Amino acid sequence: MSKFKITIDAMGGDYAPSEIIKGAVEGAKELDIEAIIVGLKEPVEVELAKLDTAGLPVSVVEATQQIADGEAPAIAVMRKPNSSVALATRLVKEGKADATLSAGSTGACMVSAFQYLGTLPGIERPVAGGAFFRLAPDTVILDLGANVGCQPYQTVEFAAIGSVYAKTFHGVDNPTIGLLNVGAEEGKGNDFSKEAYNLLKNSGLNFIGNVEGLDIPAGKANVVVTDGFVGNILTKFCEGIGQSMMGWFLKEMKDKLSPEDLQSTANKIYGILSPGMSMGGGPLLGVDGLFGITHGRSKAQQIVGTIKQMKHAWETGFINNLRAELAKIKKTLPDS
C-alpha cells in the first residue's frame, strides 16, 4: 500500500500557522505519512525553519490568498480559490492527496468540502459529528452544528453515518442508535422528534429509542442523533463545563496539592469534559472524500490525533463503507 498523503491547511485555527505546522511535522515523524502543508509562503517558511524536517516527507504548496476573519465563508471560498483551505481540498479532488485537514472556520471547511468533493449520494449537506465526550468515549454524537435546520428524515442519514463511524473507529459490530429527546418513552417530544422516531424505528438500523441528555455520559447508545442546533449547544455547554470545572478545581485545591499535581489533575478534568481538546478531530461526515476537521483551538497534539484518525479512515475504506450503508437505508425512507 502506498503512503498516506494528507494536505494540511496551515492558516486555519487560533494557533495557526505555528501549532498546525508543528503538528504536521510531528505527524510525518510518528505516523509514517506524507504531509503536504498548504499556506502563505512567508509564515510557513518561518515556522518550518524552527523545526527539524531533515529526511521527512514534508512538502509545501503555496496559497496566494487568505480568508479574513469575518468574511462570509461561502463567498470567501468561491472568491478565493487559492486560499489555504480551498487549495488543500482541491488537491484531494485532483488525486494529489488522500485527505485534507483544517482547524479553520467550520463554514469555510463545509463550503470547501461541498464545492470540491461533493457529498455522498442521498446526503444534502456534510455532517459534523464524532466521539467528543471522554466520559463516554465510544459514543458518537451527530449532528454537532453543521445542519442547524434539519428535517426528520435527516436523522436517519445521521444514524447511518454514525453507525459506520462506530464500526470503523470503535470496532462496534452492531451499533445501537438513540434519538436525543426530552424523555425516553415513545411519543415524547415535539413533532420533529416524533416523526424522526418513527423513521428511525423502520430504518433497519439498531434503533433503541429515545435517549435523554443524562444518558450520554452513561454511554447508553453507541450513536446519538440530534439536529445540529441542539448538537452545537450541547458541544459548547460541555466545553464551558470543562473550563469552569478546571477553574473551580484550581481555586479550591490550590492549598491541598503541589503545583505540579494541581495542574496535572486540572488538565485531566478539562480533557474529560471539554470536547475535542484532548482527542483531536475526525472526518467531516457525508462528504465524498476525506476531509478532517478539528477544534479551532487545536494545538500540535490535536493535529497529530486528527491525522491519525484520517489515516485510519483511509486504511479501512471508510468512505466506501459509508456509501454502501447509505444506499441501504435510503430504501427505508418514504421518498425513496
C-alpha positions as CSV (number, residue, x, y, z in Angstrom):
1,M,0.0,0.0,0.0
2,S,1.3,3.5,-0.9
3,K,2.0,6.0,1.9
4,F,-1.0,8.0,3.1
5,K,-0.8,11.6,1.8
6,I,-2.6,14.4,3.6
7,T,-2.9,18.2,2.8
8,I,-2.9,20.4,5.9
9,D,-4.4,23.9,6.0
10,A,-1.6,25.8,7.8
11,M,-3.6,29.0,8.0
12,G,-6.7,27.8,9.8
13,G,-7.2,27.8,13.6
14,D,-6.4,30.0,16.6
15,Y,-2.8,28.8,16.7
16,A,-2.0,28.9,13.0
17,P,0.4,28.5,11.5
18,S,2.9,27.6,14.2
19,E,1.0,24.8,16.0
20,I,-0.6,23.5,12.8
21,I,2.8,23.1,11.1
22,K,4.4,21.6,14.2
23,G,1.6,19.0,14.3
24,A,2.1,18.3,10.6
25,V,5.8,17.7,11.1
26,E,5.2,15.5,14.2
27,G,2.6,13.5,12.2
28,A,5.1,12.9,9.5
29,K,7.6,11.6,12.1
30,E,5.2,9.5,14.2
31,L,2.6,8.1,11.7
32,D,4.6,7.3,8.5
33,I,2.6,9.7,6.4
34,E,3.4,12.3,3.8
35,A,2.4,15.8,5.0
36,I,1.6,18.5,2.4
37,I,1.5,21.9,4.1
38,V,-0.7,24.4,2.3
39,G,-0.4,28.1,3.3
40,L,1.1,31.5,2.7
41,K,4.7,31.3,1.7
42,E,6.4,33.5,4.3
43,P,4.8,32.4,7.5
44,V,5.0,28.8,6.6
45,E,8.7,29.1,5.8
46,V,9.4,30.9,9.1
47,E,7.7,28.2,11.1
48,L,9.3,25.3,9.2
49,A,12.7,26.8,9.8
50,K,12.2,26.3,13.5
51,L,11.7,22.6,13.1
52,D,13.9,19.6,12.2
53,T,12.4,18.3,9.0
54,A,15.5,16.6,7.6
55,G,14.6,13.4,5.7
56,L,10.9,13.8,6.5
57,P,8.2,13.5,3.8
58,V,7.0,17.1,4.3
59,S,6.4,19.5,1.4
60,V,4.8,22.9,0.9
61,V,2.2,24.1,-1.5
62,E,1.9,27.9,-1.6
63,A,-1.5,29.5,-1.1
64,T,-1.7,33.0,-2.5
65,Q,-5.0,34.1,-0.9
66,Q,-6.2,34.2,2.7
67,I,-9.7,34.2,4.1
68,A,-10.0,37.0,6.6
69,D,-11.9,36.9,9.9
70,G,-15.5,37.9,9.4
71,E,-15.7,37.0,5.7
72,A,-18.8,35.0,4.8
73,P,-17.3,31.5,4.2
74,A,-19.4,30.6,1.1
75,I,-18.5,33.8,-0.7
76,A,-14.9,33.7,0.5
77,V,-14.2,30.2,-0.7
78,M,-15.7,30.9,-4.1
79,R,-13.8,34.2,-4.5
80,K,-10.6,32.9,-3.1
81,P,-9.9,29.5,-4.8
82,N,-6.2,29.8,-3.8
83,S,-6.9,30.2,-0.1
84,S,-5.3,27.5,2.0
85,V,-8.5,25.6,2.8
86,A,-9.8,25.7,-0.8
87,L,-6.4,24.7,-2.3
88,A,-5.8,21.9,0.2
89,T,-9.3,20.5,-0.6
90,R,-8.8,20.8,-4.3
91,L,-5.6,18.8,-4.2
92,V,-7.6,15.9,-2.8
93,K,-10.1,16.2,-5.6
94,E,-7.2,16.2,-8.1
95,G,-5.9,13.0,-6.7
96,K,-2.7,14.6,-5.3
97,A,-3.6,13.7,-1.7
98,D,-5.8,11.1,0.0
99,A,-7.2,13.5,2.6
100,T,-7.2,17.1,3.9
101,L,-7.3,18.6,7.4
102,S,-8.2,22.0,8.7
103,A,-8.7,23.7,12.1
104,G,-10.2,26.7,10.4
105,S,-13.7,28.1,10.2
106,T,-16.3,25.4,10.1
107,G,-18.2,27.3,7.5
108,A,-15.2,27.6,5.2
109,C,-14.5,23.9,5.7
110,M,-18.1,22.9,4.9
111,V,-18.2,25.1,1.8
112,S,-14.8,23.8,0.5
113,A,-15.8,20.2,1.1
114,F,-19.2,20.7,-0.6
115,Q,-17.7,22.6,-3.6
116,Y,-14.7,20.5,-4.4
117,L,-15.5,17.0,-3.0
118,G,-19.3,17.0,-3.0
119,T,-21.5,14.7,-0.8
120,L,-22.3,11.1,-1.0
121,P,-25.5,10.0,-2.8
122,G,-28.5,10.8,-0.6
123,I,-26.7,13.4,1.6
124,E,-27.7,17.0,1.1
125,R,-25.0,18.6,3.3
126,P,-22.0,17.4,5.2
127,V,-22.5,16.4,8.8
128,A,-20.4,17.2,11.9
129,G,-20.1,14.5,14.4
130,G,-17.8,12.2,16.4
131,A,-17.0,10.9,19.9
132,F,-16.1,14.1,21.7
133,F,-17.2,13.3,25.3
134,R,-14.4,11.5,27.3
135,L,-16.9,10.2,29.9
136,A,-18.4,8.2,27.0
137,P,-15.5,7.8,24.6
138,D,-17.3,5.3,22.4
139,T,-20.5,7.3,21.9
140,V,-20.8,9.1,18.6
141,I,-22.9,12.2,18.6
142,L,-24.2,13.9,15.4
143,D,-25.0,16.5,14.1
144,L,-22.9,18.9,16.1
145,G,-23.7,22.0,14.3
146,A,-23.3,21.6,10.5
147,N,-27.1,21.4,10.0
148,V,-28.9,23.7,12.4
149,G,-32.2,23.4,10.4
150,C,-32.9,19.7,9.8
151,Q,-35.7,17.6,8.5
152,P,-36.7,14.4,10.4
153,Y,-35.5,12.1,7.6
154,Q,-32.0,13.5,8.0
155,T,-31.8,11.9,11.4
156,V,-31.9,8.5,9.7
157,E,-29.0,9.7,7.5
158,F,-27.1,10.8,10.6
159,A,-27.8,7.4,12.2
160,A,-26.4,5.5,9.3
161,I,-23.3,7.7,9.1
162,G,-22.8,7.4,12.9
163,S,-23.2,3.6,12.7
164,V,-20.4,3.3,10.1
165,Y,-18.3,5.7,12.2
166,A,-18.8,3.5,15.3
167,K,-17.9,0.3,13.4
168,T,-14.8,1.9,11.8
169,F,-13.4,3.8,14.8
170,H,-14.7,1.9,17.8
171,G,-15.0,-1.6,16.5
172,V,-18.6,-2.0,17.4
173,D,-20.3,-4.7,15.2
174,N,-23.9,-3.6,15.5
175,P,-24.0,-0.1,17.0
176,T,-27.1,1.0,19.0
177,I,-28.8,4.2,17.9
178,G,-30.6,6.6,20.2
179,L,-32.6,9.8,19.4
180,L,-31.8,12.6,21.8
181,N,-35.1,13.7,23.2
182,V,-36.8,15.2,26.3
183,G,-37.9,11.8,27.6
184,A,-37.2,8.1,27.0
185,E,-40.7,7.0,26.2
186,E,-42.0,6.7,22.6
187,G,-44.3,9.6,21.8
188,K,-42.2,12.1,23.7
189,G,-41.0,15.4,22.2
190,N,-42.2,17.8,19.5
191,D,-43.4,16.9,16.0
192,F,-39.9,16.7,14.7
193,S,-38.9,14.1,17.4
194,K,-42.0,12.0,16.9
195,E,-41.6,11.8,13.1
196,A,-37.8,11.1,13.4
197,Y,-38.6,8.4,15.9
198,N,-40.9,6.6,13.5
199,L,-38.4,6.8,10.6
200,L,-35.6,5.5,12.8
201,K,-37.8,2.7,14.1
202,N,-38.4,1.5,10.5
203,S,-34.8,2.1,9.2
204,G,-33.4,-1.3,9.7
205,L,-30.7,0.2,12.0
206,N,-30.3,-1.0,15.6
207,F,-32.5,1.8,17.0
208,I,-33.1,1.5,20.7
209,G,-35.4,4.5,21.1
210,N,-35.1,7.9,22.7
211,V,-32.2,8.8,25.0
212,E,-32.0,11.8,27.3
213,G,-29.1,14.1,28.0
214,L,-28.2,12.2,31.2
215,D,-27.8,9.0,29.1
216,I,-25.0,10.4,27.0
217,P,-22.2,10.3,29.7
218,A,-23.5,6.8,30.7
219,G,-22.9,5.6,27.2
220,K,-26.4,4.2,26.8
221,A,-26.2,4.3,23.0
222,N,-23.2,3.9,20.6
223,V,-24.7,6.6,18.4
224,V,-26.8,9.6,19.5
225,V,-28.6,11.6,16.8
226,T,-30.0,15.1,17.0
227,D,-30.3,18.2,14.9
228,G,-27.3,20.5,14.5
229,F,-28.9,23.3,16.6
230,V,-29.2,21.2,19.7
231,G,-25.9,19.4,19.0
232,N,-23.9,22.5,18.8
233,I,-25.4,23.8,22.0
234,L,-24.5,20.5,23.7
235,T,-20.9,20.8,22.5
236,K,-20.4,24.3,23.7
237,F,-22.1,23.5,27.0
238,C,-19.7,20.6,27.6
239,E,-16.8,22.8,26.7
240,G,-17.9,25.5,29.1
241,I,-18.4,22.9,31.9
242,G,-14.8,21.7,31.3
243,Q,-13.4,25.2,31.5
244,S,-15.5,26.1,34.6
245,M,-14.7,22.9,36.4
246,M,-11.0,23.3,35.7
247,G,-11.1,26.9,37.2
248,W,-13.0,25.7,40.2
249,F,-10.6,22.9,40.9
250,L,-7.6,25.1,40.6
251,K,-9.1,27.5,43.1
252,E,-10.4,25.0,45.6
253,M,-7.4,22.7,45.7
254,K,-4.5,25.2,45.4
255,D,-3.6,24.7,49.1
256,K,-4.1,21.0,49.1
257,L,-1.9,19.8,46.2
258,S,1.5,20.5,44.9
259,P,1.5,22.9,41.9
260,E,2.5,20.1,39.6
261,D,-0.2,17.7,40.8
262,L,-2.8,20.5,40.9
263,Q,-2.2,21.5,37.2
264,S,-1.9,17.9,36.1
265,T,-5.3,16.9,37.7
266,A,-7.0,20.1,36.4
267,N,-5.8,19.3,32.9
268,K,-7.3,15.8,33.2
269,I,-10.6,17.2,34.3
270,Y,-10.7,19.6,31.4
271,G,-9.7,16.8,29.0
272,I,-12.6,14.6,30.3
273,L,-15.3,17.3,30.0
274,S,-14.2,19.5,27.1
275,P,-15.0,18.3,23.6
276,G,-12.2,17.6,21.2
277,M,-9.4,19.3,23.0
278,S,-7.6,16.1,24.1
279,M,-8.9,13.8,21.4
280,G,-8.3,15.7,18.2
281,G,-10.9,15.8,15.4
282,G,-12.1,13.5,12.7
283,P,-13.7,13.3,9.3
284,L,-16.4,15.7,8.1
285,L,-19.1,13.2,7.6
286,G,-21.2,12.6,4.4
287,V,-18.5,14.1,2.2
288,D,-17.4,12.1,-0.9
289,G,-13.8,12.2,0.2
290,L,-11.8,12.5,3.4
291,F,-11.9,16.0,5.0
292,G,-10.7,16.2,8.6
293,I,-11.9,19.0,10.8
294,T,-10.6,19.7,14.3
295,H,-11.2,22.3,17.0
296,G,-10.3,25.9,16.2
297,R,-8.1,25.9,19.3
298,S,-6.2,22.8,18.4
299,K,-2.5,22.6,19.0
300,A,0.1,20.2,17.6
301,Q,-1.2,17.3,19.7
302,Q,-4.7,17.6,18.3
303,I,-3.4,17.9,14.8
304,V,-1.4,14.7,15.1
305,G,-4.5,13.0,16.6
306,T,-6.7,14.1,13.7
307,I,-4.1,13.0,11.1
308,K,-4.1,9.6,12.8
309,Q,-7.9,9.4,12.6
310,M,-7.9,10.3,8.9
311,K,-5.2,7.7,8.1
312,H,-7.3,5.1,9.8
313,A,-10.4,6.2,7.8
314,W,-8.3,5.8,4.6
315,E,-6.9,2.4,5.5
316,T,-10.4,1.0,6.4
317,G,-12.3,2.2,3.4
318,F,-14.5,4.5,5.5
319,I,-16.0,6.4,2.5
320,N,-16.9,3.2,0.5
321,N,-18.4,1.6,3.6
322,L,-20.5,4.8,4.3
323,R,-21.7,4.8,0.7
324,A,-22.9,1.2,1.0
325,E,-24.7,1.9,4.3
326,L,-26.5,5.0,2.9
327,A,-27.7,3.1,-0.1
328,K,-29.3,0.5,2.2
329,I,-31.1,3.0,4.5
330,K,-32.3,5.1,1.5
331,K,-34.7,2.3,0.7
332,T,-36.5,2.7,4.0
333,L,-37.3,6.4,3.6
334,P,-40.7,7.5,2.4
335,D,-39.5,9.4,-0.7
336,S,-37.2,6.6,-1.9
